[in-house]
């Protein structure tokens, strides 16, 4: 390997860090409010939901797949958890009423996301549907079920105990930051230190080679989409708790920010290459960019244009890096 290629590979490893550092310096010079403690905590709080979704999306893309339904799964998980917390469960045909606690609502919300993710994986592995098509179908199904569950109206007034999940603080940091940070640590260890993590990389690198080496590709993919759904459930609960409301339109276009964070963080859309830590940096870049554009009073329409250009540049850099390696 030549020295130039070695330098390019090292640069590629730190490109997300360099991009984030340059962005922070530029915004600090353009806005006096950017580097304040309150604004920094606000950025961290804002990226937590996208970070939960993006961890799952990273694992899915590493396996060679994609999931367009995470935003809709987020909405349904949050709505079901909120609805049961507020109204409980009445068993039809009886006088039995079951009150759902905050812990119960959280478990049910995560379970809903897990089941939806499992269904995505089942359809993809059992019927050999392209992930794009299968998850596009789930996007519509989950959104429709959310509308049916809520009747098109938000579910509000969920209580302070549940609200602490999204707007509370512990040791000076917002609760969602602790939750998403714990998930980051767990999944970094899972992807780096377990057989499952190595198998995901193997399947994404070459599904045919993974199958010939004896890996159960179908089971691995099923687990990957199930985890993605569970993490979407966690994200749905965080959104609902922070807003104290489960709205039918929650999570619209969240899958786009999730995919963008994964790509900006250096994960290849072809699968087999990337990391959870890179995705964390991708989420930070998107969060800092969104926050900076708001502080600079940039039009929301131009914000969409700028974010799209950033995604295109990230993908272009990724492709150039693949050709040079």
Secondary structure as UniProt FT lines:
FT   HELIX           3..13
FT   HELIX           15..30
FT   TURN            32..35
FT   HELIX           37..62
FT   TURN            63..64
FT   HELIX           70..87
FT   STRAND          89..90
FT   TURN            92..93
FT   STRAND          97..98
FT   HELIX           102..126
FT   HELIX           131..150
FT   TURN            151..152
FT   STRAND          155..156
FT   HELIX           160..167
FT   STRAND          169..170
FT   TURN            171..172
FT   STRAND          173..174
FT   HELIX           175..193
FT   HELIX           195..205
FT   HELIX           207..212
FT   TURN            213..214
FT   HELIX           217..243
FT   STRAND          245..246
FT   TURN            248..253
FT   HELIX           254..264
FT   TURN            265..266
FT   TURN            269..270
FT   HELIX           276..295
FT   TURN            296..297
FT   HELIX           300..324
//
